[in-house]
Amino acid sequence: LGLVLQDMGRIGDARRMHEEALGLNHTVGDRAGAAIALNCLGALAAGRGDFGEADRLLQESLEACRALSDPRGESYALTSLAELARQKGDVEGARVQHERFALARREKRRSGLA
């Protein structure tokens, strides 16, 4: 629902939905769901120019995906971090994150998840 609201331009409502999803996922112990919500919240933070908060949320999402051995989630988080670096004008940071994404994608293919 948060993504739909985001696409409709209802950013405040989208943020509330992603925060609610994060809380619910924590409550039921769904770490993968929490990682997705963190990624969504990080993207929203980047969109409003809060790059510090975006980095914190996206790094937390990435760490959760790695702890879960979730290469697909890791790829999403790395892509979001690369986009954040690009938005900040950090060309080198964006390049590094894209390289990490490419490596994660190769790992995903090797594991049969692609």
C-alpha positions in Angstrom: 0.0 0.0 0.0 2.9 2.3 0.8 4.3 2.0 -2.7 0.9 2.7 -4.3 0.5 5.8 -2.1 4.0 6.9 -3.1 3.2 6.5 -6.8 0.1 8.6 -6.2 2.3 11.4 -4.8 0.9 10.9 -1.3 4.4 10.8 0.3 3.3 11.5 3.9 0.7 8.7 3.7 3.3 6.4 2.1 5.8 7.1 4.8 3.2 6.2 7.5 2.3 3.0 5.8 6.0 1.9 5.5 6.6 2.8 9.1 3.5 0.8 10.1 4.8 -2.1 8.0 8.2 -1.9 9.6 6.6 -2.1 13.1 4.3 -4.9 12.2 7.1 -6.9 10.6 9.2 -6.4 13.7 6.3 -7.5 15.9 5.7 -10.8 14.0 9.5 -11.4 13.5 9.4 -11.0 9.7 13.0 -9.8 9.2 12.7 -9.9 5.4 9.6 -7.8 5.5 11.3 -5.4 7.8 14.2 -5.1 5.4 11.9 -4.2 2.6 10.1 -1.6 4.7 13.5 -0.1 5.6 14.5 0.1 2.0 11.2 1.9 1.1 11.7 4.3 4.0 15.2 5.0 2.9 14.1 5.8 -0.6 11.5 8.2 0.8 14.1 9.9 3.0 16.4 10.3 0.0 13.5 11.8 -2.0 13.0 14.5 0.6 16.8 15.2 0.8 17.4 13.7 4.2 20.5 11.8 3.0 21.8 10.9 6.5 18.5 9.2 7.4 18.3 7.6 4.0 21.8 6.1 4.4 21.1 4.9 7.9 17.9 3.1 6.8 19.4 1.7 3.6 22.4 0.4 5.5 20.1 -1.2 8.0 18.2 -2.9 5.2 21.4 -4.1 3.6 22.7 -5.6 6.9 19.3 -7.3 7.5 19.4 -8.9 4.0 23.0 -10.0 4.5 22.1 -11.6 7.8 19.2 -13.4 6.1 21.4 -14.5 3.2 18.9 -12.8 0.9 20.8 -11.9 -2.3 17.7 -10.4 -3.9 17.1 -8.1 -1.0 20.8 -7.3 -0.9 20.6 -6.3 -4.5 17.7 -4.0 -3.9 19.5 -2.3 -1.0 22.7 -1.9 -3.0 20.8 -0.4 -5.9 19.1 2.0 -3.5 22.5 2.9 -1.9 23.9 3.6 -5.4 21.0 5.8 -6.2 21.5 7.7 -3.0 25.1 8.2 -3.8 24.2 9.5 -7.2 21.6 11.9 -5.7 24.3 13.3 -3.4 26.6 13.8 -6.3 29.0 11.1 -5.1 30.0 9.5 -8.4 32.6 7.2 -6.8 30.2 6.0 -4.2 27.6 5.3 -6.8 30.2 3.3 -8.8 31.2 1.3 -5.8 27.6 0.5 -4.9 26.9 -0.5 -8.5 29.9 -2.9 -8.4 28.6 -4.4 -5.2 25.2 -4.8 -6.8 26.8 -6.6 -9.8 28.6 -8.9 -7.5 25.5 -9.7 -5.5 23.6 -10.3 -8.7 26.2 -12.8 -9.9 25.9 -14.5 -6.5 22.1 -14.6 -6.9 22.4 -16.2 -10.3 24.8 -18.8 -9.0 22.4 -19.7 -6.2 19.6 -20.1 -8.7 17.5 -17.1 -7.6 17.8 -15.0 -10.7 
